[in-house]
Amino acid sequence: MLGRIINNIKGDKYVWYIVAILSAISLLLVYSSTRSLAYKNEHGNTEYYLLRHGFILGVGLFITYVVHQIDHRYFSRIAQMMLILSVPLLLYTKFFGVRINDASRWVRIPVVGLTFQSSDFAKLALIMYTSRMLSKKQGVIKDIKEVTIHIMAPILLICGLIMFDNLSSAGILFMTCIVVLFIGRVSTKFILAIIGSGVLMVSLIVAFSWFFLPDHGRADVWIQRVESWQNPDINSDEFYQQKQAYIAIAKGGLFRLAPGKSTQCNFLPDAFSDFIYSTLIEEYGMLGGAFVLFLYLFFMWRLIILVKNSPRAFGALMAVGLGVSMVLQAIIHMGVNVHLLPNTGITLPFISWGGTSIWFNAFAIGIILSVSRHVEEKVQSAPPAVKSKKKVVDEIHG
């Protein structure tokens, strides 16, 4: 059975390697950063969170395997339905979702009791929908009316709904869509118009939150985070997380090989999620941190090669959109941990502790591998004269 599964694994093998390495690193870091917490909360069972996280990762890899077996063109058919469903789902989350840290980002699934971020679902839907529209509307892509109705309006609507309680995720999704539009050959003036509209929308939402919502809504939190980043006060409560992250990074130095020997995880809030990169550097040094950064950049390079050789616009745009979203999130997470960016509260894909967020990322990786598998099969089924171009597959899959 296992051998059959392994034989059915297709797509870019380097992407599989990257996911496997990140998952292994995740298990090590989550275990080392949750032992004390598990001992305290789970009656001395220090492996509780490790086993739970291992199960989540295992299910995620299974999701990736199943999805990568599906023809990626199928997702073009359901993209519109998913986008339409995203709007009421985001509205429901805003008013009736589970509130954590004054933000309503989660929806609880009845009976099962699991929660998931509706923004993760909306992100998948919007990237798939935008890729579909760009591939379908190439003939009228320079028509401002078509671009406004079918592309600009959905992007601004979904990002605007996400922004109320999750500014960082909305920003990442918006930037991802801009990248997809650029690759999809949308006119530069239209892209600039969409960026301008996005900036205007952010300004209006911040102004509305500040003047009309109780306690200024999330706008007060955004402003405090930016001020704490610009003018850090080492003794302030707002700077506590960053101070502990600094200590963790300083302990790691340039190179260290001390798996499981993190001590700052006992003081650093969210050492297993929002600040897990600091835990990584404390245990493996700056070189360990640079290695993880390299993995994400190498993943981006594999996406570029895939886009270059993909015969269909929809698959190429969808793959690069989903991949860019994860890489952007990873880079922003790292920037926050080393204080290059204000605190955003986002996790490190495939490494941070998580539940359904890992499964959504696993689903996205499955789609990317499905596109890669399609490229491979196209070359293998090509006539002999075309098969001489097998270097395409060699370049994609090593």
Beta strands, then each sheet from edge to edge (+ up, - down):
strand 1: 98-100
strand 2: 103-108
strand 3: 115-117
sheet 1: 1+ 2- 3+
end
